[in-house]
Amino acid sequence: MKQPDQQLFDEIYKRISSLGYDVYLALPDMSAKYPFCVMGDTHLMPSPTKSGLIGLVSTRVHIWDDINNRRRLSDMIYKIQNESSKINRIENRSWSMGLSSNSQIIKDNSTEETLFHAVIDMEFKFVDRKS
């Protein structure tokens, strides 16, 4: 069985792709079309028990879009958070998205054109379950 952070990472990647969005493991080259998503860092905080692991996994998703499409970006945030909140079981683990999950939209001037950059921070609780 995969580590909890990898399991969640893979599931969120799959769900973002199923929404029809381009999603990358690292920043794509300059030819990538906006909007696009980049999977960010994960943080695993496990606690061993007699019957398996319990704990938290936090993960981050980045989205970039051009400056004229804030509404589209905001809609993407909602759809990604909503789809991610539906994660409740992966293999033999139960999952629940925490209420501390959040997002922000900032202006990004790291390229020749100003962009919007969204950051979605999500936290999930997990519990190993017997088959």
C-alpha distance (Angstrom), angle and dihedral (degrees) to the residues before:
residue distance angle dihedral
M1 . . .
K2 3.80 . .
Q3 3.77 123.6 .
P4 3.85 110.5 -93.4
D5 3.81 94.8 -111.5
Q6 3.82 92.6 51.4
Q7 3.78 91.0 45.3
L8 3.81 91.9 53.6
F9 3.82 93.0 41.9
D10 3.82 91.3 53.9
E11 3.81 92.8 46.3
I12 3.80 94.6 50.0
Y13 3.82 90.8 46.0
K14 3.82 89.5 52.1
R15 3.80 92.9 47.9
I16 3.81 94.2 48.4
S17 3.80 89.2 50.4
S18 3.81 90.7 49.1
L19 3.81 88.8 56.5
G20 3.81 87.0 62.3
Y21 3.80 97.5 -107.8
D22 3.79 125.3 135.8
V23 3.78 107.2 -115.3
Y24 3.80 127.0 -173.8
L25 3.80 136.4 -172.1
A26 3.83 90.8 -136.0
L27 3.78 135.7 9.5
P28 3.81 108.6 -62.2
D29 3.78 123.6 -132.9
M30 3.79 120.7 -84.4
S31 3.83 92.5 -91.4
A32 3.84 92.2 70.8
K33 3.79 113.8 115.6
Y34 3.80 121.1 -123.9
P35 2.92 132.8 -81.7
F36 3.79 104.4 46.5
C37 3.79 136.9 151.7
V38 3.79 129.8 -136.7
M39 3.78 122.4 -161.3
G40 3.78 109.5 -126.0
D41 3.77 136.8 -163.4
T42 3.78 126.9 -44.7
H43 3.78 128.5 -150.5
L44 3.81 120.8 -158.9
M45 3.82 120.1 -158.5
P46 3.83 105.8 179.5
S47 3.79 129.8 179.7
P48 3.80 116.9 -163.3
T49 3.80 118.6 -137.8
K50 3.80 132.9 179.2
S51 3.80 90.8 -95.3
G52 3.82 99.8 40.0
L53 3.78 141.4 -71.5
I54 3.77 130.0 -31.4
G55 3.76 124.9 177.1
L56 3.76 150.7 99.8
V57 3.78 134.3 -65.2
S58 3.78 121.2 -166.9
T59 3.76 120.5 -166.3
R60 3.78 137.8 177.4
V61 3.81 131.8 -143.9
H62 3.81 122.7 -167.4
I63 3.81 125.1 -156.4
W64 3.79 127.5 -170.5
D65 3.80 126.0 -164.9
D66 3.77 135.6 160.6
I67 3.79 118.8 -86.6
N68 3.82 93.7 -105.7
N69 3.81 95.0 60.7
R70 3.79 106.8 63.4
R71 3.81 91.3 133.4
R72 3.81 91.8 54.1
L73 3.81 89.6 48.8
S74 3.79 91.8 49.7
D75 3.81 90.4 49.6
M76 3.82 90.1 50.7
I77 3.81 90.9 52.5
Y78 3.79 90.3 52.4
K79 3.81 94.0 47.5
I80 3.82 93.4 47.4
Q81 3.80 93.4 47.2
N82 3.80 91.9 44.6
E83 3.81 93.3 48.9
S84 3.81 91.4 45.1
S85 3.81 91.3 50.7
K86 3.82 88.1 62.1
I87 3.81 91.5 65.5
N88 3.80 104.2 111.7
R89 3.80 105.4 143.9
I90 3.79 134.8 24.1
E91 3.80 115.1 175.2
N92 3.83 106.1 -50.7
R93 3.80 96.8 -15.3
S94 3.78 130.1 93.5
W95 3.81 115.7 -144.1
S96 3.79 135.8 -167.3
M97 3.79 128.1 -179.5
G98 3.79 113.1 -124.5
L99 3.78 126.0 -124.6
S100 3.81 90.1 -123.3
S101 3.81 91.3 72.8
N102 3.81 111.3 120.0
S103 3.78 146.2 163.1
Q104 3.77 140.2 -147.6
I105 3.79 136.0 -166.2
I106 3.79 118.4 -147.1
K107 3.79 135.0 173.7
D108 3.79 114.1 -108.0
N109 3.79 120.8 -157.4
S110 3.80 96.9 172.6
T111 3.82 91.4 113.4
E112 3.79 133.1 49.7
E113 3.81 89.5 -91.2
T114 3.79 125.0 50.1
L115 3.79 112.2 -111.2
F116 3.77 138.4 -173.8
H117 3.80 114.0 -115.9
A118 3.78 119.0 -165.5
V119 3.79 123.0 -164.2
I120 3.79 119.2 -161.9
D121 3.80 116.2 -166.0
M122 3.79 114.5 -167.2
E123 3.77 130.1 -178.8
F124 3.79 124.3 -163.3
K125 3.78 133.6 -171.9
F126 3.80 117.4 -143.4
V127 3.79 136.9 -168.9
D128 3.80 126.6 -170.7
R129 3.80 110.3 -124.8
K130 3.78 130.6 -161.0
S131 3.82 114.2 -112.4
